[in-house]
Amino acid sequence: MTISTQIDQVCERVERLLLRHEELERTNALLSEQVQQLTQERDSLKSRLAAARARVDDLLDRLPMPQNHTGHTDGTGGAA
């Protein structure tokens, strides 16, 4: 193998590495965009969940307390 052949092989490998690097940079940029979009979506869903919880808590607070008609406090509902 001559020096020229070795240099050509090294040049080809470097070119392939550069192409691969560019592909990885593009992939990384796309993935970064996806992460940003998903983060925004997650934050929106967390906000909506918190608002829904607050509404449920408010509704629960408005419910009347159950009345105990038997007058017993032993939890059996029957005569002690």
C-alpha positions as CSV (number, residue, x, y, z in Angstrom):
1,M,0.0,0.0,0.0
2,T,1.4,3.3,-1.0
3,I,1.4,6.5,0.9
4,S,-1.0,8.0,-1.6
5,T,-3.5,5.2,-1.1
6,Q,-3.3,5.6,2.6
7,I,-3.9,9.3,2.4
8,D,-6.8,8.7,0.1
9,Q,-8.3,6.2,2.6
10,V,-7.8,8.7,5.4
11,C,-9.5,11.5,3.4
12,E,-12.5,9.2,2.6
13,R,-12.8,8.4,6.3
14,V,-12.6,12.0,7.3
15,E,-15.3,12.9,4.7
16,R,-17.6,10.2,6.0
17,L,-17.0,11.4,9.6
18,L,-17.8,14.9,8.6
19,L,-21.0,13.8,6.9
20,R,-22.0,11.8,9.9
21,H,-21.3,14.7,12.2
22,E,-23.5,16.9,10.1
23,E,-26.3,14.3,10.2
24,L,-26.0,14.1,14.0
25,E,-26.1,17.8,14.3
26,R,-29.3,18.0,12.3
27,T,-30.8,15.1,14.4
28,N,-29.8,16.8,17.6
29,A,-31.4,20.1,16.5
30,L,-34.7,18.2,15.7
31,L,-34.6,16.4,19.0
32,S,-34.0,19.7,20.8
33,E,-37.0,21.2,19.1
34,Q,-39.1,18.2,20.1
35,V,-37.9,18.5,23.7
36,Q,-38.9,22.1,23.8
37,Q,-42.3,21.4,22.3
38,L,-42.9,18.5,24.8
39,T,-41.8,20.7,27.7
40,Q,-44.3,23.3,26.7
41,E,-47.0,20.7,26.3
42,R,-46.2,19.2,29.7
43,D,-46.2,22.6,31.4
44,S,-49.6,23.4,29.8
45,L,-51.0,20.0,31.0
46,K,-49.7,20.6,34.5
47,S,-51.3,24.0,34.6
48,R,-54.6,22.5,33.3
49,L,-54.4,19.7,35.9
50,A,-53.8,22.2,38.7
51,A,-56.8,24.3,37.6
52,A,-59.0,21.1,37.4
53,R,-57.9,20.1,40.9
54,A,-58.7,23.5,42.2
55,R,-62.2,23.3,40.7
56,V,-62.7,19.8,42.1
57,D,-61.6,20.9,45.5
58,D,-63.9,23.9,45.3
59,L,-66.8,21.6,44.4
60,L,-66.0,19.3,47.3
61,D,-65.9,22.2,49.7
62,R,-69.4,23.2,48.5
63,L,-70.9,19.7,49.2
64,P,-73.1,19.5,52.2
65,M,-71.8,17.5,55.1
66,P,-73.7,14.2,55.5
67,Q,-76.3,14.2,58.3
68,N,-76.3,11.4,60.9
69,H,-80.0,10.7,61.4
70,T,-79.6,7.9,63.9
71,G,-77.8,9.9,66.6
72,H,-75.3,7.1,67.1
73,T,-71.6,7.8,66.8
74,D,-70.3,4.3,67.1
75,G,-70.3,3.8,63.4
76,T,-72.6,0.7,63.5
77,G,-75.8,2.4,62.8
78,G,-77.6,0.2,65.3
79,A,-78.4,0.4,69.0
80,A,-75.5,0.2,71.4
